[in-house]
Amino acid sequence: MPSPVVISAVAFLVVGVLLVVAAPGALRRGRWIGAGARATLGALCLALAALAAVVSVAARGYRALTLETLAATVTTEPVGPQRFRATIALPERRLAMYELAGDAFYVDAHIVKWHPLANLLGLHTAYELDRVAGRYSAVADERTRPHTVFSLARPKPVDLFDLARRLAFLAPIVDAQYGSATFVGAARPATFEVRVSTTGLLIRPVSP
C-alpha cells in the first residue's frame, strides 16, 4: 500500500495539473483574476507534489521510529586480544559479519524528527543505522591502535538526513536531525539488542 507521503504527492500533482490546465480557459473567457488564481494555486500544488516526491524518495532506507524499535540483534565473539567478531542481524533480513578491533562494539545512527504538522502527511520520526566500529576503552589505545569501521547504511539516490540538513525550506517541518551512538563491551561472547528510542540508541543484553 502506498505511504501517505506518496498519496499526498499524487493528490497534489493531480490537483496542480487540473488547475494549470484550467487557467488558459479562464483567461480566454476574460476571467483574469480567476486565471491568475488557478495558475498560482496550480503551481503551488505542483511544488508541494515535487517536495512530497523528493521526501518520499529520500526516506527510502529509513525506518519509522515508535517509542522503542529493535534496530539490530548483535552477537559478539572474541577472536584474539582486543579483536572480536560481530554478527549483526537487521530487521530487513540483512545479515552482516565483521571482525573488529577494540574492547567494545560501537554503533551509531542518523535520526530525523519531524514537526507534528508533518505527521499529518505520514512523516514520522525515522532512523537509519549508519556504521559499526571497534572501540578501545583506553584513550591511549584509541590514539595508537588499529581502527576498524564498516558502513551499515545502504546506498540511496537521495539521503533523508542530508536532505533535512541542507535544504533550508524544510526547516519548518523538521524538528531535529542528529546522530546517536552507543557501545558495549565485547571481551566475552554475548548477544544483545540495539534499540532506537525517542532519546537515541541503547543496547540491551539478550538472556541466554
N, C-alpha and C positions, 0 to 999 in steps of 0.2 A: 504494500500500500504506500503511495507517495506520502512524503512527510508534509506537515503543514507549511513549511517554507516553500516547497516545490508547488504546492497547491496555490499558495499566495502569489508566487511568480507567474503562474499560468493565468490566474484571475486578473492580475494587474495587466498582463500582456494583452489579454482579450479585450478588456475594457479600454486600454490605451489605444489599440488598433481601431476599435469601433469609433472612439471619439475623434481620432485623427482623420479617419475616412469620412466621418460626418461633417467635418469642418468645411471642406470646399462646397458642399451642398448648401450649407447655411450662408456661405459667402455669396453664392450665386443668387440666392433669394434676397440679398441685401441685408441680411442679419449680421452686421459687422461685429457687434458685441457677442452674439451667440457663437459666431465662428471663432472669434478670439478665445472665448472661454473654453470651447471644445478643444481647440488646438493646445491651449495651455494645460488643461486637465489631462489630455491625452499624452502630452509629453511627460507630465509628472508621473502618470501611471506607467509609462514605458521605462522611465528612470527607476521607479520602485521595482518593476519587474526585473530589470537588469541587476539591481542591488540584491534582490532576493535570490536570483540565479547565482551570482558570484558567491554569496554567503553559503548557499547550498553546496556548491562545488568545493568551497574551502573547508566546509565542515566534514567532508568525507574523510574517514580515518580517525575522527574524534568520536568518543563515546559519550552519551548523555550521563551526567552525574546526578545521582539522587543523594539521599542523606549519607550513604556509605556504599561504595561499589567495589566489588572484587576486581582488581586490575590484573593480577597475575598470581600464580602459585609457583613458588621457587623452592628447589631442593639444592642444598649446597653439600659438597663432599670434599674434604681436604685431599690434596694430591701431593703435597710437599710443604716444606717450610714457607709460610706466607704465600701459598698458592692453593687455589681451590677451584673446583668445577661447579658451575651454576647451571642447573637445568630449569628453564623458565617456560611454564605453560600459560599461554594467554587465552582470554575468553573466546576469541575468534578461531580457536583450534590451531593456533600457531604454536610451534614448539621450537625453542632456541636453546642451544647449549654453548657455553663459553668457558674458557679457562681464564681465571682472573688472578691477578697478583695483589696481595694485601692481606689485611687481617679481618676485613669486613666486606660485606656485599652492599654496594651503593646503587640506588636507582633514583632517577628524577623524572619529572613530568611537566608538560605545559598545561595550564588550566585557563580557560576563558569563561568569565562570569558575565552574563547579560543583565541589563536592567529589566525590572518586571514588565515594562512595556513590550520588550522584545519577546517575553514569554508568550504573549498573545499570538505571536506569529509562529510559535512552536520552537523557539530558540531557548534552550535550557543550558545551564552550566555544563561545559564539556571539558574533557581531558584527553590527553594522549601521552602514554609513556614515551619518553624521549631517548634515554640512554641508560646503560648499566656500566658499572666500573668496579674495580677493586679499590678499597680504601685502607690506608695504613692508620694504625692507632697513634703512632708517634709522629710528630711533626717532622722530626729529622728524617724518618723513613720516607715521608711524603716528598721531601726535597731531593732525596738521593736515590731511592729505589725505583725499579721499573714501574711504569704505569700501564694499565690496560683499560680500554674503554670501547664499548660497542653500541651501535645505534639500535634502538627498538622501533623507531618511527618508520613508517612506510613512505616511499616517495609519493607525492601527490601534485597535481597541476597547480593548485593554489593552497597555501597553508593558512589555516584559520588564525593561528596565533600570530603569525607575521602580518596577516591582513589587518587584524584588530589593532596591532601596534603601529602600523604605518599610515593607515588611512584616517585622516582627521575627521571626515564626515561620519565615521562610525562611532565617534566618541559619545554622542547622545544615547546610544543603545548598549554600549559596552561599559559594564560596571568596573571590571578589572581584568587584566590579563597578567599572569605571573607564573613563575616557576616554583616548584615544590620538590623537596628531596628528602630521602630518609636512608638509613643504613642499619645493618645488624651484623653482629659478629659471625664469622664463618670458620672458627677454629675447630669445630666438631660437626659431624653430619647432622643436618636439621632440615625440616620442611616448614615453610611459613607462607603466609598470605600477604601480598602487597595490596593494600586497600587505599582508595581515594575517598576522603570525606570532604565536607564543605570547608574544612580548615586546611586541607592539604593531604599529603601522603602519610601513611602509617603502616607499620608491619606488625602482624600478629603471628605467633607460633602456632603450628598445627599439631594437635596432640597425636602421639603415635597411635 
